[in-house]
Amino acid sequence: MELDEVKMLNDICGEICLKHRLVETLDKKLEDIFGERYRKAMSLIGEGSVKCYIFRPSGRVIWEVKGISGAYQVMPHINFCSCDDYYFRVMDAKKQLCYHLIAQRLAYALNRFEKTEFPDKDYGKITKRWKVIK
């Protein structure tokens, strides 16, 4: 039976929110489930690489995680990331989550992310970095 990484991460993040911190037992559980992806995710959080952009007045939210090769758009509500790992491993069903998605979820649960507000008119300026130019 394959592990449901998404459910397990959501459950652990719920516990982190209740405890307001990452306790040792949860740290160990995350390490056991995700291994190197967890270590990379925590490194990104420690570096301040998880960002949340909120647009006003619409209330639109965009998440960005800066990884090794660039900044990636992360959509946690649909478990999507614009990174290569997502395309080559998640979409090929080799794993369910890339480490950028893990970083976003944990950063949110730990309240360790940078939040910036923009007017709606700036939405295109922020999102253009993820659009393919032909």
N, C-alpha and C positions, 0 to 999 in steps of 0.2 A: 504494500500500500504506500503510495507516494505521500510525502508530507505536504500539507497545505501551508506553505510559507506565508501566504497573505493572511490567513486566519490567525496563525501563531503570532505573527508580528503585530497584528491588530490587538490581539489579546494582551500581549506583553506591553504594548503602548498604553492600553487602558489601565493596566496595573501601575505603570510609571506615572500616569496622570493622577491616579488615586494617592500614590505615595509621595508625589511631588519630587521624586528623584529616582535614579537608577540604583537599586539595591544590588548587593553582590549576587544574590540568587538569580535575579533577572539578567544580570551581566553574563553569568555563566550559561544560562539558558540561550541567550542570544549568540554567544560564542559557539555553543554546541550546534545550533541550528544553521548559522550563517558563516561561521569560520572567518576566512579572509575578507569576505564581503562586509561582515560586521566591523572588523578592524578598520577597513578602508572608510566605511560610513562614519565611524566615530572620529577618525582623523579629519574628515571633511567638516564635521560639526565643530571640532576643536579649532580648526583654521578659520571658522566663520564663513564657510563656503555655501551655506544654505540661506537663500533669500526668498522673501515673500513680498510680492508687489501687489498692492491694493489700489484699485482705480476708483476714483470718486467722480460723480455721485453714483455710478452704476454698482459699485461693490464687487466688481470682477476681481478675481484673485489669480495670480500667476506665481508659480513656484519655479525658482531657478537653483540649480546646484552646480557649482563650479568643480569640475573634475580635472583629471590629468590633461586631457586633450582639449578642453574648452568648457564653455557654460552650456548646460543642458536644461531644456524645459521639462519639468516633471509635473504630471497630472495625477495626483494621488487618488482621486476619486475613480479613475479608470485604470489605475496601475500602469501608466504610460510614462516612458522617458525617451527623450530624443537621442540618447547615446548609442554608440555602436554595440555595446554589450547587450542592450535591450534587443536590437535588431538581430544580432547573431546568436544569442543564447536564449533570451526570453521568448522571442517569436518562434524559435525552433524548438521550444518546449524542453530545453535543457535545464532551465531553472525558471522560477516564477517571478523573481525580482532582481533587478540590478542593484548595485550598492548605492546608486544615487537615490533610488526610491526608498531604500532602507534608511539612508541618511535623512531624507525629508521627513519620514514618519517619526523617527526618533527625535529629530530636532524639534518637531512640533510638540511631541509628548513632553520633552524636557524644557520646552520654551527657550530653546537656544538657537534662534535664527534671527536674521536681520529683517526688519519689516520697514518697507518704504511705501509711502502713499504718493500717487500721481493723479493728475487730472485725467479724465477719460480721453481727452484729445491727444495724450502722449502714448496711448495704447500701441499704436503702430510703430512708434520709435523703439519701444521695448521688444515687441514681438518680431521685428524684422530680422533679428539675429538668428532666428530659427527657421526662417523661410528659405527655400531653395531658390537661388537666382539662376535663371536660364539664359 
